[in-house]
């Protein structure tokens, strides 16, 4: 006979939730341990991880105080195996992972030192009756402004409290956050104008992504100079550098990492494109099966088309061969860089 305590248990609540590592493994993604990542691969492996998080609606914030190695070590060696992390991956709900939060809530010292504006520091001091605050320091990294964001324009983002530690924000002069949105748009416009004046950004028009990357200081290695061990890291470093120019790659699951890097090296980087730079409202999309050639149509039918699309194509083009459906060998598209629009 079951006792009262056992009857009060909830099997759903009491069931052990999978860790983020286990959920990512189901999608075919398993990041390397930090000790297995050398300096040559570190940046690419970190951005591969960051985009995998974004592919599961997990967005990082407040990371500029951490080096690439510190951030990767925390994510790969610690956070990935936390049981509570299993709530977010594989869901449609966006959530934020604050890199200054190590299990005890947002660290006010880190926030005040590296991220808070002067008005926020003064407001924090008044709210918490603090006479001494840590001195402001510029964070050692410039990463946060390049992090993936949830789809939608700034104006569509949820309302944010002016202070992350203020439990009772009270009446706000700008409850929808539109002033902040306008300020961010103005700052981005000024930044683009400064880049244009300084010659760091090409004039508007068609340009080769390779040329634009080189203008921004990005160095690229030919695929035959990369080993099988390092090709993945350099591919994701390239995909991130392209995303910083709002160049996004589509339909890649039929290609290995080496094949995709080689295709971008031979064509994607050398074909002219319209690159808006970092943009919330526009981008250039490079479809790996988008040329309209018979080869690409066959690849689309084989690997990507739905049953309805295959039936419609067969009806419209009965003379064309219909390849058998095949599961792609790779599962990369879900975590490719995507624009915030």
C-alpha positions in Angstrom: 0.0 0.0 0.0 1.3 3.5 -0.9 1.9 5.9 1.9 0.8 9.5 1.8 4.2 10.8 0.9 4.5 8.6 -2.1 1.0 9.6 -3.3 2.0 13.2 -3.2 4.9 12.9 -5.6 4.6 14.0 -9.1 6.4 11.7 -11.6 6.8 14.6 -14.0 8.4 17.0 -11.5 10.4 14.3 -9.9 11.8 12.8 -13.1 15.4 13.5 -13.8 15.7 16.1 -16.5 18.4 15.6 -19.2 21.4 17.8 -19.1 22.1 20.2 -21.9 24.9 17.9 -23.0 22.4 15.0 -23.4 20.0 17.2 -25.4 22.7 18.5 -27.7 23.9 14.9 -28.3 20.5 14.1 -29.6 21.1 16.7 -32.3 24.5 15.4 -33.1 26.4 18.2 -31.4 29.1 17.4 -28.8 31.5 20.2 -28.0 35.1 19.3 -27.1 36.4 19.6 -23.6 38.4 22.8 -23.1 41.6 20.8 -22.6 41.2 19.3 -26.1 40.9 22.7 -27.8 44.2 24.4 -28.7 44.7 28.1 -29.4 44.4 27.7 -33.2 40.9 26.2 -32.9 39.6 28.1 -29.8 37.8 31.0 -31.5 36.0 28.8 -34.0 35.0 26.2 -31.5 33.7 28.9 -29.2 31.5 30.4 -31.9 30.3 27.0 -33.0 29.1 26.5 -29.4 27.5 30.0 -29.2 25.6 29.4 -32.4 24.5 25.9 -31.2 23.1 27.6 -28.1 21.3 30.2 -30.2 19.9 27.3 -32.4 18.2 26.1 -29.3 16.9 29.6 -28.3 19.6 30.2 -25.6 21.3 33.6 -25.9 24.4 34.7 -24.1 24.8 38.0 -22.4 27.5 39.9 -20.4 30.5 37.9 -21.8 33.1 40.6 -22.5 34.8 40.2 -19.1 35.8 36.6 -20.1 38.5 35.6 -22.4 37.6 33.1 -25.2 39.2 30.3 -23.1 37.4 31.3 -19.9 34.0 31.5 -21.7 34.5 28.2 -23.5 35.7 26.4 -20.4 32.7 27.6 -18.4 30.3 26.5 -21.1 31.9 23.2 -22.1 33.2 22.0 -18.8 30.6 23.3 -16.3 27.3 24.6 -17.7 26.8 21.8 -20.2 26.4 19.2 -17.5 24.2 21.2 -15.2 20.8 19.4 -14.8 18.8 22.6 -14.7 20.2 23.5 -18.1 18.0 20.9 -19.6 14.9 23.1 -19.4 15.9 25.4 -22.3 17.4 23.4 -25.2 14.9 21.8 -27.6 12.2 24.2 -26.8 10.7 27.2 -28.6 11.1 29.6 -25.7 13.9 32.1 -25.8 16.0 32.3 -22.6 19.2 34.2 -21.7 22.4 32.8 -20.2 24.2 35.4 -18.3 28.0 34.8 -18.3 28.3 36.8 -15.0 25.9 34.4 -13.3 27.7 31.4 -11.8 24.7 29.9 -10.0 24.2 32.6 -7.4 22.4 35.2 -9.5 23.9 38.1 -11.5 27.2 39.2 -9.9 26.8 42.9 -9.1 30.6 43.4 -8.9 31.1 42.1 -12.4 28.2 44.1 -13.7 29.2 47.3 -12.0 32.8 47.0 -13.0 32.5 46.1 -16.7 28.9 46.7 -18.0 27.0 49.3 -16.0 26.7 52.8 -17.4 27.5 55.7 -15.1 23.8 56.5 -14.5 23.2 52.8 -13.7 26.1 52.8 -11.2 24.7 55.9 -9.5 21.2 54.5 -9.4 22.6 51.2 -8.0 24.5 53.1 -5.3 21.4 55.0 -4.3 19.2 52.0 -4.3 21.6 49.9 -2.2 23.0 52.6 -0.1 26.5 51.9 -1.3 29.2 54.4 -0.7 31.9 52.6 -2.5 31.6 50.9 -5.9 34.2 49.0 -7.8 36.0 51.2 -10.3 34.8 51.0 -13.9 37.1 49.0 -16.2 36.8 48.4 -20.0 36.2 44.7 -20.5 39.1 42.8 -22.1 37.0 41.4 -25.0 34.7 42.9 -27.6 32.3 40.0 -28.1 28.8 40.9 -26.8 27.9 43.2 -29.7 28.4 40.3 -32.1 26.5 37.7 -30.2 23.4 36.1 -31.8 20.1 37.6 -30.9 16.5 36.3 -30.9 14.6 37.1 -34.2 12.8 40.4 -34.2 13.8 44.1 -34.2 14.9 46.0 -31.2 11.4 47.5 -30.8 10.0 44.0 -30.5 12.2 42.9 -27.6 10.5 42.4 -24.2 10.6 45.2 -21.7 13.7 45.3 -19.6 14.2 46.8 -16.1 16.6 49.7 -16.0 18.6 47.8 -13.3 18.9 44.0 -13.1 18.9 44.2 -9.3 15.8 46.4 -8.9 12.9 44.2 -7.9 10.5 47.2 -7.9 11.3 49.4 -10.9 8.3 51.6 -10.2 7.0 54.0 -12.9 9.2 54.3 -15.9 9.3 57.3 -18.3 9.8 54.9 -21.2 7.9 51.6 -20.3 8.2 50.1 -23.7 12.0 50.7 -24.0 11.6 52.7 -27.2 14.1 55.4 -26.1 16.7 52.6 -25.6 15.9 51.2 -29.0 16.2 54.6 -30.7 19.5 55.1 -29.0 20.9 51.8 -30.2 19.8 52.5 -33.7 21.4 55.9 -33.6 24.6 54.5 -32.2 24.7 51.8 -34.9 24.1 54.4 -37.6 26.9 56.6 -36.3 29.2 53.6 -36.1 28.5 52.7 -39.7 29.1 56.3 -40.8 32.4 56.4 -38.9 33.5 53.2 -40.6 32.6 54.5 -44.0 34.5 57.8 -43.4 37.6 55.9 -42.1 37.7 53.7 -45.2 37.2 50.5 -43.2 34.0 49.7 -44.9 33.4 49.5 -48.7 31.0 51.9 -50.3 27.5 50.5 -50.8 27.3 48.1 -53.8 28.4 44.7 -55.0 31.5 43.3 -53.5 33.2 40.0 -52.9 32.9 38.8 -49.3 36.5 37.7 -49.4 37.6 41.3 -50.0 35.4 42.6 -47.2 36.8 40.1 -44.8 40.3 41.0 -45.7 39.5 44.7 -45.2 38.3 43.9 -41.7 41.6 42.0 -40.9 40.3 38.5 -41.3 42.9 36.1 -42.6 41.8 32.9 -44.3 43.6 29.6 -45.0 43.0 27.5 -48.1 41.1 24.3 -47.3 44.1 22.1 -48.3 46.2 23.8 -45.6 43.7 22.7 -42.9 43.8 19.3 -41.3 40.7 17.2 -40.6 41.2 18.1 -36.9 41.1 21.8 -37.5 38.7 22.2 -40.4 35.6 22.3 -38.2 37.0 25.1 -36.1 38.0 27.2 -39.0 34.7 26.6 -40.8 32.8 28.1 -37.8 35.2 30.9 -37.5 34.5 31.7 -41.1 30.7 31.4 -40.7 30.9 33.8 -37.7 33.0 36.3 -39.6 30.5 36.2 -42.5 27.6 36.6 -40.1 29.3 39.8 -38.8 28.8 41.1 -42.4 25.2 39.8 -42.4 26.2 37.0 -44.8 24.2 33.8 -43.9 24.6 30.3 -45.4 21.6 28.0 -46.0 21.0 24.3 -46.8 24.4 22.8 -45.9 23.4 19.4 -44.4 24.5 17.4 -47.4 28.0 18.7 -47.1 30.8 17.7 -44.8 32.7 20.5 -42.9 35.5 20.3 -45.4 33.2 20.3 -48.4 31.3 23.3 -47.1 34.5 25.2 -46.3 35.8 24.3 -49.8 32.6 25.5 -51.5 32.7 28.8 -49.7 36.3 29.2 -50.5 35.8 28.5 -54.2 32.5 30.3 -54.8 30.7 31.9 -51.8 33.6 34.2 -50.9 34.4 35.1 -54.4 31.0 35.7 -55.9 29.8 39.3 -55.5 27.2 40.1 -52.9 25.5 43.0 -51.2 26.8 43.0 -47.7 25.1 45.4 -45.3 27.6 44.8 -42.4 26.1 44.0 -39.0 22.4 44.7 -39.5 19.1 44.0 -37.7 17.0 44.4 -40.8 18.8 43.0 -43.8 21.3 40.3 -44.9 22.7 38.3 -47.8 21.7 34.7 -48.0 24.0 32.2 -49.7 22.0 29.0 -50.5 24.2 26.0 -51.1 21.6 24.5 -53.4 20.1 27.8 -54.7 21.6 28.1 -58.2 18.6 26.6 -60.0 20.8 24.0 -61.7 19.6 20.5 -62.3 22.2 19.3 -59.8 20.9 21.6 -57.0 17.3 20.8 -57.8 18.1 17.1 -57.4 19.9 17.8 -54.1 16.9 19.8 -52.9 14.5 17.0 -53.8 16.7 14.3 -52.2 17.6 16.0 -48.9 15.4 19.0 -48.2 12.0 19.0 -50.0 8.9 18.0 -48.0 6.6 15.2 -49.3 4.2 17.9 -50.5 7.0 19.8 -52.3 8.2 16.6 -54.0 4.7 15.7 -55.1 4.1 19.2 -56.5 7.5 19.1 -58.3 6.7 15.6 -59.8 3.3 16.9 -61.0 4.8 20.1 -62.6 7.8 18.4 -64.1 6.8 14.7 -64.8 9.7 14.2 -67.2 12.3 14.9 -64.5 13.7 12.0 -62.4 12.6 12.0 -58.8 15.5 10.9 -56.6 14.7 8.8 -53.5 14.4 10.6 -50.2 17.7 10.4 -48.3 18.6 11.6 -44.8 21.4 14.1 -44.9 24.7 12.8 -43.5 25.2 15.9 -41.4 23.0 18.0 -39.1 24.3 21.5 -39.1 21.6 23.8 -40.4 19.8 24.1 -37.1 22.8 25.9 -35.6 24.0 28.0 -38.5 24.2 31.8 -37.9 20.9 33.5 -38.5 20.0 37.2 -38.7 18.0 38.9 -35.9 15.0 39.5 -38.2 
